């Protein structure tokens, strides 16, 4: 079992539905957004599974963690990608990719779509703050990939990161459960190296997670604040394993074997399970696994990418 630096991870710890026939639109809120029933006990993901021929376009789908209740949310000639359900379950943020990419927000039933960012280049991979008031996303608008934070109404956009190292490309940001920090991956293209960092939401110096792997990507902070899941590998050509880092102790546990090419982990609301994307048999299927490495289960064998687990029923 690998371990990370205990002093660092301990400090990080301290810092740290309903859908029967679709979601029903109830009323218009004062902010101009529709109020919908919260989307609970579902996973949202992107897929081209319904393409008639060829690669097709990526659309957004919902599915229950047990593999039932599949529902298509979008059906367009463009690519919808990187979906994320808001903490209250009423909205989904995603990347729209006609050319480049912009961040959009729609109601949880697929209605009420609006563009959050407007940039000729690429904005992508938005993630919600725990209170649902802000989003962090990656963008090349500064001339190189960096992370930005923006209010959910599109106001107060600001740059969060300044590259930790030359040639780095920060992306895949996710908030800590207390909303005080953001964890993110950063590729160093010159050296084929990727590391995971955290940075205060208020800005400042990024701190690297001391994990003894040359490539660590796609971090996801558990809702209970105790662990960070991520994808790790020895090189870009070896299998990508799903790992969990326990912040209090620095213990690092690998959940999937070498036969898997796992990526995009997403925590369940109770921090007991993870959904993830895995490339097998020529397609990207969706799987779930317990946080201790047991209970590996295929959710969907058809194409499925970038899963995000929505809130639980209350």
Secondary structure, DSSP 8 states (H G I E B T S, - for coil): -EE--HHHHHHHHHH----SSS--EEEE-TTS-EEE----S-EEEEE-TT-SSSS---EEEEE-TTS---EE----SSEEEEEEE-TTSSEEEEEEESSSBEEEEEETTS-S-EES---SSBEEEEEE-TTSSEEEEEE-TTSS-EEEEEETTS---EE----SSTTEEEEEEEE-TTSSEEEEEEEETTTTEEEEEEEETT----EE---S-SEEEEEEE-TTSSEEEEEEESSTTS--EEEEEETTT-EEEE-S-TT--EEEEEE-TTSSEEEEEEEETTEEEEEEEETTS---EEEESS--EEEEE-----
